[in-house]
């Protein structure tokens, strides 16, 4: 009986020691997990901060740019001449020395059959805003005949064109998502101003700033 008792005591002591060792390891692992979670939270916060800073920088570098979209493309077209014809239609005088560059840019989706956009970089943001405002006024006055390819001096079939701010790829994707959501949920207006996307239900409703996809999901 004494031998059995001793053996049992040794066994229980061994199990207790193993349990204590296991508990220490669990506690250590739990602390490691907490530290990793804290570090992950800190890194995510830094990533969000850097993304916001990068977005702000991208907006600043694009403030003097605009895009002309859906312009029919031909082999020998001249983007600068196309832009100058647009300015004539809008009764704007922008000399060539105020145009830093004017060129077709690669498509985000190479498989798309849409023409490549024309990217225009002007001397300063004020000129860019003048062009955008003039386009808005023209389309508002000529609701039945808004800007199209014939206003650019192109001998092609009449096609509607669009003059917009030069948005980053992320902002373009968000803008497209906002337009889809507006159609699905009956919102009347979607627009971009100074790189920010806004949406409005109807004329008398307040405008909503769409910051990200979460903003759309809350509509």
Buried (B, 14 or more C-beta within 10 A) or exposed (E): EEEEEEEEEEEEEEEEEEEEEEEEEEEEEEEEEEEEEEEEEEEEEEEEEEEEEEBEEBBEEBBBBBBBBBBBBEEEBEBBEBBBBBBBBBEBEBEEEEBEEBEBEEEEEEEEEEBBBBBBBBBEBEBBBBBBEBBEEBBEEEEEEBBBBBBBBBEBEEBEBBBBBBBBEEBBEBBEBBBEBBEEEEBEEBBBEEBEBBBBBEEEEEEBEBEEEEBBEEB
